[in-house]
Amino acid sequence: MKKFLIRISSIVYSFIYNVLGIAEIKRSKILRLSIKQSCRCNRINVNGASLKHCDVYINGGNNTIAVNGGSLYKTEIKIFGESNALEIEKDSGLSFSQIVIRGDNCKVLIGKGATFGSVYMVCMGKANSIKIGEGCMFAEQIDVWSTDSHPIYDNDGNLLNPSHPITIEDNVWVGKCSKILKGVTIHSGAVIGMGSIVTKDVKAHSLNVGNPAHCIRENISWERTFIKE
């Protein structure tokens, strides 16, 4: 397993990685980035981003990580398998977070301007996905799991708990310590209250709380500004 520990400028960083055929770094600020991978047939592309105290681990081939702007701070990315992809778009921000992809042809997409106080995000299986829209706001200690991680079978050997995609549309606010489980779609403008567990689809512009989360108010809107009244 090869390990690369970077404590140099992004210009030198870009040159080294282009020569090695591992990553391409452009116009980015890098402060301690550790990369471990099993082969060189993966691509890490960072463009106009800030990465500080981050770790990347890839076991498999033909995987892609693309950070197109935004910032990552004390964030760990782990990918196991083949042809998986992580895409993080402009103005997004992740702190104290973990992203785990395990399987083949899985995809995690984080849209423009989505921010995370801290999140543990897990995508497993075949062609599974987690898609997060633009302008979403996640507080601290959030769990987003599009899988149960381990299989459960009936007496005939049939799988009872397959993985299913998660879709979180634009401008969704998820409160602290909430959990979003597999197969869920949270529609645009929804709010998930602190400590809620989301097990089914959530309506657009609705306020949802509890375990399991349920709607207590519809036709709502929210802002990132702090309450003044």
C-alpha positions in Angstrom: 0.0 0.0 0.0 1.6 3.3 -1.1 1.4 6.3 1.1 1.8 9.9 0.1 2.1 12.6 2.8 2.0 16.1 1.4 3.2 19.2 3.2 4.2 21.4 0.2 2.7 24.0 -2.0 -0.1 23.1 -4.4 2.2 24.0 -7.4 4.9 21.4 -6.4 2.1 19.1 -5.3 0.4 19.3 -8.8 3.7 18.6 -10.5 4.5 15.5 -8.4 1.1 14.0 -8.8 0.9 14.6 -12.6 4.3 12.9 -13.0 3.1 9.9 -11.0 -0.2 9.8 -12.8 -2.2 9.8 -9.6 -3.9 13.2 -9.1 -4.2 16.6 -10.6 -4.2 19.6 -8.2 -5.0 23.1 -9.6 -5.3 26.5 -7.8 -5.9 24.8 -4.4 -4.6 25.2 -0.9 -3.3 22.0 0.7 -2.2 21.6 4.3 -1.5 18.0 5.2 -3.1 15.6 2.8 -2.4 11.9 3.3 -3.2 9.5 0.3 -3.0 5.7 0.5 -4.1 3.6 -2.4 -3.6 0.1 -3.7 -2.8 1.0 -7.3 -2.3 4.1 -9.6 -5.3 3.5 -11.8 -7.5 5.9 -9.7 -7.9 9.6 -10.3 -8.0 12.4 -7.7 -8.8 15.8 -9.1 -8.8 18.9 -6.9 -9.6 22.3 -8.5 -9.9 25.6 -6.6 -10.4 23.9 -3.3 -9.0 24.0 0.3 -8.0 20.7 1.9 -6.6 20.8 5.5 -5.7 17.7 7.6 -7.5 15.3 5.3 -7.0 11.6 4.6 -7.8 9.5 1.5 -7.7 5.7 1.3 -8.5 3.8 -1.9 -8.5 0.0 -2.2 -9.4 -0.8 -5.8 -9.2 0.6 -9.3 -10.8 3.1 -11.7 -12.2 5.1 -8.8 -12.6 8.9 -9.1 -12.5 11.7 -6.5 -13.3 15.2 -7.9 -13.3 18.2 -5.5 -14.4 21.2 -7.7 -14.0 24.0 -5.2 -15.2 24.2 -1.6 -13.3 23.2 1.5 -12.6 20.0 3.4 -11.2 20.1 7.0 -10.3 17.0 9.0 -12.3 14.9 6.6 -11.6 11.2 5.8 -12.5 9.6 2.5 -12.4 5.8 2.1 -13.2 3.9 -1.1 -13.2 0.1 -1.5 -14.0 -1.5 -4.9 -14.1 -0.6 -8.6 -15.4 2.3 -10.7 -16.8 4.3 -7.8 -17.0 8.1 -7.7 -17.1 11.0 -5.2 -17.9 14.5 -6.6 -17.9 17.6 -4.4 -19.0 20.8 -6.0 -18.1 24.5 -5.6 -18.7 26.4 -2.3 -19.4 23.2 -0.4 -17.8 22.6 3.0 -17.2 19.5 5.1 -15.6 19.4 8.5 -14.8 16.5 10.9 -16.5 14.2 8.4 -16.2 10.7 7.0 -17.3 9.4 3.6 -17.2 5.7 2.9 -17.9 4.1 -0.4 -17.7 0.3 -0.7 -18.8 -1.7 -3.7 -18.8 -1.2 -7.5 -20.1 1.7 -9.6 -21.4 3.6 -6.6 -21.6 7.3 -6.6 -21.7 10.1 -4.0 -22.5 13.6 -5.2 -22.4 16.7 -3.0 -24.0 19.7 -4.7 -22.9 23.3 -4.9 -23.0 25.2 -1.6 -23.9 22.2 0.6 -22.3 22.5 4.1 -21.7 19.9 6.8 -20.8 20.5 10.5 -19.9 16.8 10.6 -21.3 13.8 8.8 -20.7 10.1 8.6 -21.8 9.2 5.0 -21.8 5.5 3.8 -22.7 4.2 0.4 -22.4 0.5 -0.3 -23.5 -2.1 -2.9 -23.6 -2.1 -6.7 -24.6 1.1 -8.6 -25.9 2.6 -5.4 -25.8 6.3 -4.7 -26.1 9.3 -2.4 -27.1 12.5 -4.1 -27.2 15.8 -2.2 -28.5 18.9 -3.9 -27.4 22.5 -3.8 -27.5 24.8 -0.8 -28.2 22.1 1.8 -27.2 22.7 5.4 -26.2 19.8 7.6 -25.5 20.4 11.3 -23.1 18.2 13.4 -23.1 14.5 14.0 -25.3 13.6 11.0 -25.5 10.0 9.7 -26.4 9.3 6.0 -26.5 5.6 5.2 -27.8 4.2 1.9 -27.1 0.7 3.2 -27.4 -1.6 6.3 -23.7 -2.5 5.8 -24.2 -6.2 6.5 -26.6 -8.7 4.8 -29.6 -10.4 6.4 -31.0 -13.5 4.8 -34.2 -15.6 5.1 -34.1 -19.4 5.4 -34.0 -19.7 1.6 -30.9 -17.5 1.3 -32.8 -14.5 -0.1 -31.4 -11.1 0.8 -33.8 -9.2 3.0 -32.1 -5.8 3.2 -30.6 -4.7 -0.1 -29.0 -1.2 -0.3 -31.1 1.6 -1.8 -30.1 5.1 -3.0 -30.6 8.3 -1.0 -31.6 11.6 -2.7 -31.6 14.9 -0.8 -32.8 17.7 -3.1 -31.8 21.4 -3.0 -32.0 23.7 0.1 -32.7 21.0 2.7 -31.7 21.7 6.4 -30.8 18.7 8.5 -30.6 19.2 12.3 -27.9 18.0 14.7 -27.7 14.2 15.4 -30.2 13.3 12.7 -30.0 10.1 10.7 -31.1 9.5 7.1 -31.6 5.9 6.1 -31.5 4.0 2.8 -34.1 4.5 0.1 -35.2 7.9 1.3 -35.9 11.1 -0.8 -36.0 14.4 1.0 -37.6 16.9 -1.3 -36.5 20.6 -1.7 -36.8 23.1 1.1 -37.6 20.5 3.8 -36.3 20.7 7.4 -35.4 17.7 9.5 -35.5 18.5 13.2 -32.7 17.7 15.7 -32.3 14.0 16.5 -34.8 12.8 13.9 -34.5 9.5 12.1 -35.7 9.7 8.5 -37.0 6.3 7.2 -39.4 7.4 4.5 -39.7 10.2 1.9 -40.1 13.7 3.1 -42.4 16.3 1.4 -41.0 19.5 -0.1 -41.1 22.6 2.3 -42.2 20.6 5.3 -41.0 20.4 8.9 -40.3 16.9 10.1 -39.3 15.6 13.6 -39.1 12.4 15.6 -38.2 8.8 15.5 -39.3 7.9 12.9 -39.5 11.4 11.5 -43.0 12.6 10.6 -44.4 15.9 9.2 -45.6 18.4 11.7 -45.9 21.5 9.4 -46.2 22.1 5.7 -45.6 25.1 3.5 -42.5 26.3 5.4 -39.3 28.0 4.4 -36.0 28.6 6.2 -32.9 30.8 6.0 -29.2 30.3 7.0 -29.2 33.6 9.0 -29.5 33.3 12.7 -32.8 34.1 14.6 -33.0 37.7 15.8 -36.4 37.7 17.5 
